């Protein structure tokens, strides 16, 4: 058992009390009697994590639920980490000494940005894939985070399945209840990202790794464009011709890769592509407009040319609806 293995190495570390558990008011349950096992991770040493009042409050609150067993996990110091890695032992929870990888949910509290590297190290020690995309469709090992730093989660978004914003006292219990219900029903996680958007994500990640700046034709602030830009080391967004010319003044001689928002207007995209080709040295241009979007725009163009007036039915805030509206307005003023 992992518990016995951990106990055997405790005399070899400088501060074994960090890894013993069993403190007054710590909670031990029978894992077979609960629906959800939650590993509450603080990405720093035991002394730092246990001085945090919020962790004590949430620990107590979650363990009052008879269907939930919340256990504490802290980052090991260098001496313990060395022993774990040399012996192939995974990161463990204090109460049961079970591997963190055996838990249903793994939750991190993000109190300060300097702990971010500790999060990745703890996931690696636990044998859990660091990137959320590599964890498959199982409900097990779902990794979430809360705390003050999730007000800006984008720097660590690729490593978490979801974030809990705001005060955790009530929402954490709701999350546990929802997870227990989904687990009971045998639910799995499906990536519902549009395949055209997923293709762009893959392209820009690969191009960024090559050291190329990524030029994105799309609307500033649009969720798709924000998501694409987040995957680039040097994202450049051009919504208007003025945006594009300003960008090219600086990056005309730089290695440049070009993608387009899937719902961007085709005619504008082609116009921008020609400007880039005439200005830049060997740009890498990818055709990423969605086929369905291109077809709708083509049909709207055809209808507008032979109509007295055109009606676009859709969400006024939708980028796709706005593109169709502008297209129809160009060829059919009514």
C-alpha positions as CSV (number, residue, x, y, z in Angstrom):
1,X,0.0,0.0,0.0
2,X,1.1,3.5,-0.7
3,X,0.4,4.5,2.9
4,X,3.0,2.1,4.2
5,X,5.5,3.1,1.6
6,X,5.1,6.8,2.6
7,X,5.5,6.0,6.3
8,X,8.7,4.1,5.6
9,X,10.3,7.2,4.0
10,X,9.2,9.8,6.5
11,X,12.3,9.4,8.7
12,X,14.4,10.4,5.6
13,X,12.9,13.9,5.2
14,X,13.7,17.0,7.3
15,X,10.1,17.8,8.4
16,X,8.1,14.5,8.4
17,X,5.1,16.2,10.2
18,X,4.2,17.9,7.0
19,X,3.2,14.6,5.5
20,X,1.7,12.7,8.5
21,X,-1.8,14.2,8.8
22,X,-3.9,13.1,11.8
23,X,-4.2,16.6,13.2
24,X,-7.0,17.6,15.6
25,X,-10.2,18.1,13.6
26,X,-8.9,16.4,10.4
27,X,-11.6,14.3,8.8
28,X,-11.3,10.6,7.9
29,X,-14.1,8.8,6.2
30,X,-14.6,5.4,4.6
31,X,-14.1,6.0,0.9
32,X,-16.7,3.4,0.0
33,X,-19.4,5.4,1.8
34,X,-19.0,8.6,-0.2
35,X,-20.0,9.6,-3.7
36,X,-17.3,12.2,-4.4
37,X,-13.6,12.2,-3.3
38,X,-12.2,15.7,-3.5
39,X,-8.5,16.5,-3.3
40,X,-8.1,20.0,-2.0
41,X,-4.7,21.1,-3.2
42,X,-2.7,24.1,-2.0
43,X,0.3,24.6,-4.3
44,X,2.8,25.4,-1.6
45,X,4.3,23.9,1.5
46,X,2.2,22.5,4.4
47,X,3.0,25.4,6.7
48,X,1.9,28.0,4.1
49,X,-1.3,26.2,3.2
50,X,-2.4,25.4,6.7
51,X,-2.0,29.1,7.7
52,X,-4.7,30.0,5.2
53,X,-8.1,30.4,6.9
54,X,-10.1,30.0,3.7
55,X,-8.8,26.4,3.2
56,X,-9.9,25.5,6.7
57,X,-13.4,26.9,6.1
58,X,-14.0,25.1,2.8
59,X,-12.5,21.8,4.2
60,X,-14.9,21.8,7.1
61,X,-17.9,22.8,4.9
62,X,-17.3,20.1,2.3
63,X,-16.7,17.4,4.9
64,X,-20.1,18.2,6.5
65,X,-21.6,16.6,3.4
66,X,-21.9,12.9,4.1
67,X,-21.5,12.2,0.4
68,X,-18.2,14.1,0.0
69,X,-14.8,13.4,1.4
70,X,-12.4,16.4,1.1
71,X,-8.8,15.6,1.7
72,X,-5.8,18.0,1.8
73,X,-2.8,17.9,-0.5
74,X,0.2,20.2,-0.3
75,X,3.3,20.6,-2.4
76,X,6.2,18.5,-1.1
77,X,9.5,20.2,-0.2
78,X,12.5,19.3,-2.3
79,X,13.7,16.4,-0.1
80,X,10.3,14.7,-0.2
81,X,9.8,15.3,-3.9
82,X,13.2,13.7,-4.7
83,X,12.2,10.6,-2.7
84,X,8.8,10.4,-4.5
85,X,10.3,10.7,-7.9
86,X,13.2,8.3,-7.2
87,X,10.9,5.6,-5.9
88,X,8.0,6.2,-8.4
89,X,5.6,7.2,-5.6
90,X,2.8,9.5,-6.6
91,X,1.7,12.7,-4.8
92,X,-0.7,11.7,-2.0
93,X,-3.4,13.2,0.2
94,X,-2.8,13.6,4.0
95,X,-5.9,11.9,5.3
96,X,-5.9,8.6,3.4
97,X,-2.4,8.7,1.9
98,X,-4.0,7.6,-1.3
99,X,-2.6,8.8,-4.6
100,X,-4.2,12.1,-5.9
101,X,-4.8,10.3,-9.1
102,X,-7.4,8.1,-7.4
103,X,-9.6,11.1,-6.6
104,X,-12.8,12.1,-8.5
105,X,-11.9,15.8,-8.5
106,X,-8.7,17.7,-7.9
107,X,-9.2,21.3,-6.8
108,X,-6.5,24.0,-6.5
109,X,-6.7,27.2,-4.7
110,X,-4.9,30.0,-6.6
111,X,-3.8,32.6,-4.1
112,X,-0.9,34.1,-6.0
113,X,0.7,33.8,-9.4
114,X,4.0,32.5,-8.0
115,X,2.3,29.2,-7.2
116,X,1.5,28.4,-10.9
117,X,4.6,26.4,-11.5
118,X,3.8,24.4,-8.3
119,X,0.4,23.5,-9.7
120,X,2.1,21.9,-12.8
121,X,4.6,20.1,-10.6
122,X,1.9,18.7,-8.4
123,X,-0.1,17.4,-11.3
124,X,3.0,15.8,-12.7
125,X,3.9,14.2,-9.4
126,X,0.3,12.8,-9.2
127,X,0.7,11.2,-12.6
128,X,-2.2,13.3,-14.0
129,X,-1.7,14.8,-17.5
130,X,-0.8,18.4,-17.1
131,X,-2.9,19.6,-20.1
132,X,-6.7,19.3,-19.8
133,X,-6.9,18.2,-23.4
134,X,-4.9,15.1,-22.6
135,X,-7.1,13.8,-19.8
136,X,-9.6,12.1,-22.1
137,X,-13.4,12.0,-21.7
138,X,-13.6,10.3,-18.2
139,X,-15.2,12.1,-15.3
140,X,-12.3,11.0,-13.1
141,X,-9.4,13.3,-12.4
142,X,-11.3,16.5,-13.2
143,X,-9.1,19.4,-12.3
144,X,-10.6,22.7,-11.2
145,X,-9.5,25.9,-9.5
146,X,-10.8,28.7,-7.4
147,X,-9.4,31.6,-5.4
148,X,-8.5,35.3,-6.1
149,X,-6.3,34.5,-9.2
150,X,-9.1,33.0,-11.2
151,X,-10.4,36.5,-11.9
152,X,-7.8,36.2,-14.7
153,X,-7.6,32.5,-15.4
154,X,-6.3,32.7,-19.0
155,X,-2.6,32.1,-18.2
156,X,-3.4,28.7,-16.7
157,X,-6.6,27.9,-18.7
158,X,-5.0,25.0,-20.6
159,X,-4.3,23.1,-17.4
160,X,-7.8,23.2,-15.9
161,X,-11.1,21.7,-16.8
162,X,-13.1,24.5,-15.2
163,X,-12.8,27.4,-12.8
164,X,-15.0,28.4,-9.8
165,X,-15.4,32.2,-9.6
166,X,-16.3,34.2,-6.5
167,X,-17.0,32.9,-3.0
168,X,-16.7,29.2,-2.8
169,X,-18.8,28.4,0.3
170,X,-22.0,27.8,-1.6
171,X,-20.9,27.1,-5.2
172,X,-18.5,24.3,-4.1
173,X,-21.3,22.3,-2.6
174,X,-23.4,22.8,-5.8
175,X,-20.4,21.6,-7.8
176,X,-20.1,18.5,-5.6
177,X,-23.8,17.7,-5.9
178,X,-23.7,18.1,-9.7
179,X,-20.6,16.0,-10.0
180,X,-22.1,13.2,-7.9
181,X,-25.2,13.2,-10.1
182,X,-23.2,13.1,-13.3
183,X,-21.0,10.3,-11.9
184,X,-24.1,8.3,-11.0
185,X,-25.4,8.6,-14.5
186,X,-22.1,7.6,-16.0
187,X,-21.6,10.8,-17.9
188,X,-18.5,11.5,-19.9
189,X,-16.8,14.7,-21.0
190,X,-17.1,15.7,-24.7
191,X,-15.1,18.4,-26.4
192,X,-17.8,20.4,-28.2
193,X,-15.4,22.9,-29.8
194,X,-16.3,23.5,-33.4
195,X,-13.8,21.3,-35.5
196,X,-13.0,24.4,-37.7
197,X,-12.1,26.4,-34.6
198,X,-10.2,23.5,-33.1
199,X,-8.2,23.3,-36.4
200,X,-7.3,27.0,-36.0
201,X,-6.1,26.4,-32.4
202,X,-3.8,23.6,-33.6
203,X,-2.5,25.8,-36.4
204,X,-1.7,28.8,-34.3
205,X,-0.1,26.7,-31.6
206,X,2.2,25.0,-34.1
207,X,3.1,28.3,-35.9
208,X,3.8,30.0,-32.5
209,X,6.2,27.2,-31.6
210,X,8.1,27.9,-34.8
211,X,8.6,31.5,-33.5
212,X,6.2,33.1,-36.0
213,X,3.8,35.9,-35.2
214,X,0.2,35.0,-35.8
215,X,-2.0,37.5,-37.6
216,X,-5.7,36.9,-37.0
217,X,-8.4,38.5,-39.2
218,X,-11.4,38.8,-36.9
219,X,-13.5,41.0,-34.6
220,X,-11.8,42.4,-31.5
221,X,-13.3,40.8,-28.3
222,X,-15.1,38.0,-30.1
223,X,-14.9,34.8,-28.0
224,X,-13.5,32.8,-30.9
225,X,-10.8,35.4,-31.6
226,X,-10.0,35.7,-27.9
227,X,-9.6,31.9,-27.7
228,X,-7.3,31.9,-30.8
229,X,-5.2,34.7,-29.5
230,X,-4.7,33.0,-26.2
231,X,-2.9,30.1,-27.9
232,X,-0.4,32.4,-29.7
233,X,2.8,33.8,-28.3
234,X,2.5,36.9,-30.5
235,X,-1.1,37.4,-31.5
236,X,-1.9,40.3,-33.9
237,X,-5.6,41.0,-34.5
238,X,-6.9,42.9,-37.5
239,X,-10.6,43.8,-37.7
240,X,-10.3,46.7,-40.1
241,X,-8.0,47.7,-42.9
242,X,-6.5,50.4,-40.6
243,X,-5.7,47.7,-38.0
244,X,-4.0,45.6,-40.7
245,X,-1.9,48.5,-42.1
246,X,-0.7,49.5,-38.6
247,X,0.3,45.9,-37.9
248,X,2.2,45.5,-41.2
249,X,4.2,48.6,-40.6
250,X,5.9,46.8,-37.7
251,X,5.7,43.2,-38.8
252,X,6.1,43.3,-42.6
253,X,9.6,41.8,-42.4
254,X,8.8,39.3,-39.7
255,X,7.8,35.6,-40.2
256,X,4.1,35.9,-40.2
257,X,1.3,33.3,-40.2
258,X,-2.2,34.3,-41.1
259,X,-5.6,32.8,-39.9
260,X,-9.1,34.1,-40.0
261,X,-12.1,33.9,-37.7
262,X,-14.4,31.2,-39.0
263,X,-17.3,33.6,-39.4
264,X,-15.4,36.6,-40.8
265,X,-16.7,38.1,-44.1
266,X,-15.1,36.3,-47.0
267,X,-14.7,39.3,-49.2
268,X,-12.9,41.3,-46.4
269,X,-10.7,38.3,-45.7
270,X,-9.6,38.0,-49.4
271,X,-8.9,41.8,-49.5
272,X,-6.7,41.5,-46.3
273,X,-4.9,38.5,-47.8
274,X,-4.0,40.4,-50.9
275,X,-2.6,43.3,-48.8
276,X,-0.5,40.9,-46.8
277,X,0.8,39.1,-49.9
278,X,1.8,42.5,-51.4
279,X,3.5,43.7,-48.2
280,X,5.1,40.8,-46.5
281,X,7.9,38.5,-47.3
282,X,6.7,34.8,-47.6
283,X,3.7,34.9,-45.3
284,X,2.1,31.6,-44.3
285,X,-1.6,32.0,-45.1
286,X,-4.2,29.4,-43.9
287,X,-7.8,29.3,-45.2
288,X,-9.8,28.9,-42.0
289,X,-13.2,30.3,-42.8
290,X,-15.9,27.8,-42.0
291,X,-17.4,26.1,-45.1
292,X,-20.9,26.7,-43.8
293,X,-20.2,30.3,-43.2
294,X,-18.7,30.7,-46.7
295,X,-21.8,29.0,-48.2
296,X,-24.2,31.3,-46.3
297,X,-22.3,34.4,-47.3
298,X,-22.3,33.2,-51.0
299,X,-26.0,32.6,-50.9
300,X,-26.7,35.9,-49.2
301,X,-24.6,37.7,-51.9
302,X,-26.6,35.9,-54.6
303,X,-30.0,36.7,-53.0
304,X,-29.1,40.3,-52.3
305,X,-28.1,41.0,-56.0
306,X,-31.6,40.0,-57.2
307,X,-33.8,41.2,-54.4
308,X,-35.5,44.5,-53.6
309,X,-34.9,44.1,-49.9
310,X,-33.2,41.5,-47.6
311,X,-34.0,40.3,-44.1
312,X,-31.2,38.7,-42.0
313,X,-32.7,36.6,-39.2
314,X,-30.3,36.0,-36.3
315,X,-28.8,37.3,-33.1
316,X,-27.9,41.0,-33.6
317,X,-24.7,40.4,-31.5
318,X,-23.7,37.4,-33.6
319,X,-20.6,38.0,-35.7
320,X,-22.1,35.7,-38.4
321,X,-25.3,37.7,-38.5
322,X,-23.5,41.0,-38.6
323,X,-21.3,39.7,-41.5
324,X,-24.4,38.6,-43.5
325,X,-26.1,42.0,-42.7
326,X,-23.1,44.0,-44.0
327,X,-22.9,41.8,-47.1
328,X,-26.6,42.2,-47.9
329,X,-26.5,45.9,-47.2
330,X,-23.7,46.3,-49.8
331,X,-25.7,44.8,-52.7
332,X,-29.3,45.5,-51.4
333,X,-29.6,48.8,-49.5
334,X,-33.0,47.8,-48.2
